[in-house]
Amino acid sequence: MLCSDVGAFNPQRLRIAMMRRGRSAHSVATAMGVRVPMVMRWQRGKATPDQSAVQRLAETLDFPPEFFSGPDLVIPQRMSHVTS
């Protein structure tokens, strides 16, 4: 089921979700059936996934689709490498 109103994609939240699940760009790309450079562009904010890709990210990373939108999250200092 697609979420019809996810909002603006936030690449920082993708990086956080991947870090929390211990997933690399390669493992996410493989699970989604997309190329690694595409996932890396999403992570850096150089490209924006479409609605169906956000849904697949949500399923792959076990986060609700809405997680990938919204403002940046405050990250504890020990996790600050996630935003770089």
ABEGO torsion letter per residue (X at the ends): XBBABAEBBBAAAAAAAAAAAGBBAAAAAAAAGBBAAAAAAAAAGABBBBAAAAAAAAAAAGBBAAAABEBBBBBBAAAAAAAX
